[in-house]
Each structure stands twice: as structure tokens, then as C-alpha cells.
Amino acid sequence: MKKVLKVLGYALLLVLVAAGAFASYVAATGIPRYPTGNVQIKVEPTPERVARGRKFAKMLCADCHMNPTTRQLTGKQLGDLPAQFGVAFSKNITQDAQKGLGTWTDGELIYLLRTGIDRKGQYLPPWMVKLPLMSDEDLQSIVAFLRSDDPMVAAVPSDPAGTTQPSFLTKLLTHTAFKPLPYPQKVIATPPVEDKVAYGRYLTSNLGCYSCHSADFKTLDDLEPEKSAGYFGGGNPLEDMNGEVVRSANITPDDETGIGKWSEEDLTRALRTGIRPDKTVLRYPMGLRPELTAEDSSAIYAFLRTVPKIQNRIPAPVRPVVADANEGKQIYLTYGCVGCHGKNGVGVADLRQAVAHYPTDSQLIAWIKNPQAIKPDTKMPAWEGVIPEDKFPALIAYVKELGAQ
């Protein structure tokens, strides 16, 4: 018996030594590198491709890469990244030759977007969007947009104001759970818009709807989304700009806990304006998608009706009450403005500039009530009928206070 215990002790010691050595290796080498791709392609930047690429880039790239003050894709800190992954700053993806993508080839860009490996062989961490299921045509459209004369991608020689510092957990995951995705060996075609269910599946897969609205990021299947645990059943713990946990909604067609009672118009309104059928507002990190056409939202609705129902009731977010907050600040917190704009007014967009753009109280109130009427492609929800009329003066006063700070 003593001999057996001695052998087990040595075995355990070896395991601990091996684990320690692997941990030291991970800490020293960081996120791994891989062989680079060799995709030979030159994208023809037709007006149709640029327009469609802009649409996808605004939904897939802008949320992470757009500077909230300049509105250019020069990168920024990813404020909603969970702290356990470290600190991350998105890259400058403008056309600048030194700081951006100006010297990248079309093939290098496409290989990165497909696999997550950049032109130097560096694997980009899990939080970077990867598009293994997007059609060749739509991927080329994104590249065409990045080469276009749109102000969002005009060359800007700047770096985000900080350096990415991945945590040990992130490094460990990229050595174990998260690996580069395979480059497709055959052409991927865009489903016909007329096939609503197929096209809706295509959009929800490539826009990442399933990744947030399934059970957990750790159990996603990027190549076969339907195999993700809790597919569209919600409950995935996300974070807003202040680190507050927001659980994703159940958007399966379950009548009681999902969106089974929603009409196509209800879904379209929620996606484009942020207003649910019960007049509540979608909260960050769920972003509005005004870029979606009527055909797009109709296809998404048709597809979601085919998804297996999951009974999973998601609790509503708790509205915070701050004892020392003035009335305007409490409204700002209660209605979730803080989720997008952060505690200091800078988040997805820079609220501090609001008064400069809308100098009178009436102009600013009009913007908050119905921003789409002023700027159709804005990501700002429409608050008319949600925030009581008598609350706007106090809210405006607090917005001005943030601007003054």
C-alpha cells in the first residue's frame, strides 16, 4: 500500500510540475502565432459592394472600432470587455499606411476576417469578430468599403489611447479553447433574399445574433451555430459600459418567455428603433440595427419563427437607485442611458458633445425623443413615450452637467 501511495505521490508531483511549466510557457509566450495565409485576390470596389460593405461594417466593425468622439474607425478601449480578460483596445482600421490597414492586401484582410490570423501570423483574441460563414461576395464588400472614400475609413495616423494587456486567462484560453478558424475550401454563396428562412439564418449567423442570445460564450459553435447551447434562448451574461451584468434576451418563439407573441412589425421596430412592444427600450450591449432593410428584418423574423422554442425567463435589469443622485442623474441611471454613455458621458457615443450639436433645450429634447427623425442611421433609441414628459428638463440639465465636466 505504501508503495502505491508513493507512486501516486510522484505522479501527482509530475502533474503539478507539468501544469506549472505549461502555465509559465503560456505567461511567457502570450497569445500564440500561426502560419500566415496566402489568399491571392484583388477586390473590385463597385458602388454596390461599397454600399453593402458599409452596411455590414457599421453592424460588425463600428461598435468596437469607432472612436466615440471623432466617429472614425481609429479604435478605442473596449469598455464592456469583462475584467477577467484584461484590458483591450481595438485597432485603427482606417486607410492609414502606418497605423491602419493602408498597406494590407485584400487577401490579407480576407484571411484575417475568416480565421482570426493577421498578416504577421498573430492570432487575434476571441473578442475580435471572425466571419467563417459569410459569403465570399459579402466579405469582398466589406473590403471594398474599407478601401472606399467614406469618412469613417479615411486615413488617420493615430493609435488608440492605450495598449492591449490580455490577462493570463485570455492567454490560456488562446492556447487551449480558442483556436483559429479554418479557411473555407469552397465558395460560400449568399442565400437568395427570396428564401426568407435561409437568408434570415445567414444574417443572424453572420451578425453574431446567436452568439449573444445563446446560453454562454464558452459553449458557442462558430461553424455550426445551431449546436450552440441554448441557441437563441438567451441568458448569456454580458456587461454594459460600467461592468454591470445584463443577460441577453430569449428570442426563440416561446410565447411566455421569448418573442412568440411578437409580430414582424414588432421585431422590425425593436431592431431599428430600440422599442419593444411593451414600450420598454432595448439596453446596451444590444445595439440598434437601423442598417437592416425591411427585407432583412422580415427574413430574420421568418427564421426565428423556425428556431426550437426554449422556455427561459430572463429577469428584467434592476434599475439602480443612487441615494445622493440629483433628479437628472437618477433619470439617466433609471432609463439606462448610463449603459451606453457610461458614468461620465463617454461610451458608445460622446454625450458631452450633445449641447454643441443641439444648443437649445428644445433641440436636445427633440433629439432624445426621436433621433431617427434627425439622423436616420443613428444607434440612439427613440425615447418619446418612454421617458415621461415632465422628466426631460431634469435629464437635459444633467446632460449639460456632464458636458461641463
PyMOL commands that set and color helices and strands:
alter all, ss='L'
color gray80, all
select helices_A, chain A and resi 2-29+47-60+62-65+83-85+106-115+136-146+151-153+168-175+196-206+209-213+217-219+225-227+264-273+294-304+327-334+337-341+351-357+361-369+371-374+389-404
alter helices_A, ss='H'
color red, helices_A
select strands_A, chain A and resi 86-87+165-166+237-239+245-247
alter strands_A, ss='S'
color yellow, strands_A
deselect
rebuild
show_as cartoon
